[in-house]
Amino acid sequence: MAVLEIRNLTKRFGKTTAVHDLDLDINEGEVFGFLGQNGAGKSTTIDMLLDFIRPTDGTATISGHNPQHDPRTVRENIGILPDAYSLYDQLTGREHIEFAITMNESEEDPDAILARVGLATASDRPTGSYSKGMRQRLAFGMALIGDPSVLILDEPSTGLDPNGVEEMRTIIREEADNGTTVFFSSHILDQVEAICDRVGIIDDGKLIAVDTVAGLRNTVNTRSTLILSVDSVPPSRGISDLEGVTNVEYTDEAIEVSCTNPEVKSSVIARVEATGASVTDITIEQTSLAELFSKITTGGKIE
Ligand SMILES: Nc1ncnc2c1ncn2[C@@H]1O[C@H](COP(=O)(O)OP(=O)(O)OP(=O)(O)O)[C@@H](O)[C@H]1O
């Protein structure tokens, strides 16, 4: 079921069309990554979902509620980690969490939330002494309060160290597994790839691709490299003749095959094994999401 329904959403600022005719459905329990270059229209889209700004045209509904007509219900249903937020430097982490619990009329245990976001030992320190990553953890903890059905996270891993990124990823996955829909924007493409069920790419206000990362790889003409470790390197047996194979290189213990067609890999393995060699290990190096993103936003567009 679509929890987030965006229809013909458009925002113009004078002559600038920041978001153009956006259509998107995001399902219950889905983790959706919203990608785009600087100025592509990500924040404008998020601001319209939150009713921080009004669309010029079109609608966005969250769990069937239009934020323009029913802002209170929408706010009760969503947890937000905005791009820019302020903390009260004099108040402790625990006091922030307690305040958010009161505002949400929730019964949650502040210590459990602080522990979940890795702030148990810093909970009684004023947030003025927090590092950037600690502030981000606290803001994320506040977004989780009230068991929101939708989490909207703007660049959630900003300021986090690798452990923090991993912990946040685990929490996002746990929330999604419990049915929460997660919509987040990011520039850190490898992290998006590791966590998202689907990604959408916005370019110059237009949504130019929506798919799984694997789906994008199949749609865009991308390369992958198949590295076969073998017990004995066979003489070339027609591997380079296979359609979709662009290059074959032999080392003492391995064969590296560059493929443009993902389906050719099984044929390559079959041909190697037909020579009597045994394949002892297989590694596939895929085009990263960063490369896909660059390819899609610089001309290799998906029709
Ligand atoms: N209040 C505004 N008035 C005029 N133009 C605006 C306003 N807000 C955004 N824009 C323009 O709309 C376009 C989209 O901006 P937006 O902030 O949505 O991009 P973004 O994808 O979030 O970028 P970034 O990654 O840099 O945060 C840009 O051309 C921007 O200059």
The ligand as a Tripos MOL2 file, in Angstrom:
@<TRIPOS>MOLECULE
LIG
   31    33     1     0     0
SMALL
NO_CHARGES

@<TRIPOS>ATOM
      1 N1         12.9060   30.0370   -1.6840 N.pl3     1 LIG1
      2 C1         13.4200   29.9230   -2.8940 C.ar      1 LIG1
      3 N2         13.3560   30.9530   -3.7680 N.ar      1 LIG1
      4 C2         13.8620   30.8490   -5.0160 C.ar      1 LIG1
      5 N3         14.4400   29.7180   -5.5080 N.ar      1 LIG1
      6 C3         14.5200   28.6690   -4.6880 C.ar      1 LIG1
      7 C4         14.0160   28.7070   -3.3480 C.ar      1 LIG1
      8 N4         14.2340   27.4930   -2.7890 N.ar      1 LIG1
      9 C5         14.8530   26.7420   -3.7220 C.ar      1 LIG1
     10 N5         15.0140   27.4500   -4.8510 N.ar      1 LIG1
     11 C6         15.6180   26.9360   -6.0980 C.3       1 LIG1
     12 O1         14.9800   25.7210   -6.4170 O.3       1 LIG1
     13 C7         15.9180   24.8040   -6.9380 C.3       1 LIG1
     14 C8         15.9030   23.5230   -6.1030 C.3       1 LIG1
     15 O2         16.4440   23.8080   -4.8170 O.3       1 LIG1
     16 P1         16.4780   22.7370   -3.6320 P.3       1 LIG1
     17 O3         16.9180   23.4550   -2.4080 O.co2     1 LIG1
     18 O4         15.1870   22.0160   -3.5850 O.co2     1 LIG1
     19 O5         17.6180   21.7340   -4.1470 O.3       1 LIG1
     20 P2         18.3100   20.5060   -3.3930 P.3       1 LIG1
     21 O6         18.2250   19.3500   -4.3210 O.co2     1 LIG1
     22 O7         17.7460   20.3380   -2.0350 O.co2     1 LIG1
     23 O8         19.8020   21.0040   -3.3200 O.3       1 LIG1
     24 P3         20.9730   20.7740   -2.2220 P.3       1 LIG1
     25 O9         21.4580   19.3770   -2.3960 O.co2     1 LIG1
     26 O10        21.9920   21.7750   -2.6440 O.co2     1 LIG1
     27 O11        20.3960   21.0380   -0.8580 O.co2     1 LIG1
     28 C9         17.2580   25.5200   -6.9640 C.3       1 LIG1
     29 O12        17.4330   26.0610   -8.2620 O.3       1 LIG1
     30 C10        17.0840   26.6230   -5.9370 C.3       1 LIG1
     31 O13        17.8860   27.7180   -6.2550 O.3       1 LIG1
@<TRIPOS>BOND
     1     1     2 1
     2     2     3 ar
     3     2     7 ar
     4     3     4 ar
     5     4     5 ar
     6     5     6 ar
     7     6     7 ar
     8     6    10 ar
     9     7     8 ar
    10     8     9 ar
    11     9    10 ar
    12    10    11 1
    13    11    12 1
    14    11    30 1
    15    12    13 1
    16    13    14 1
    17    13    28 1
    18    14    15 1
    19    15    16 1
    20    16    17 2
    21    16    18 1
    22    16    19 1
    23    19    20 1
    24    20    21 2
    25    20    22 1
    26    20    23 1
    27    23    24 1
    28    24    25 2
    29    24    26 1
    30    24    27 1
    31    28    29 1
    32    28    30 1
    33    30    31 1
@<TRIPOS>SUBSTRUCTURE
     1 LIG1         1 GROUP 0 **** ****
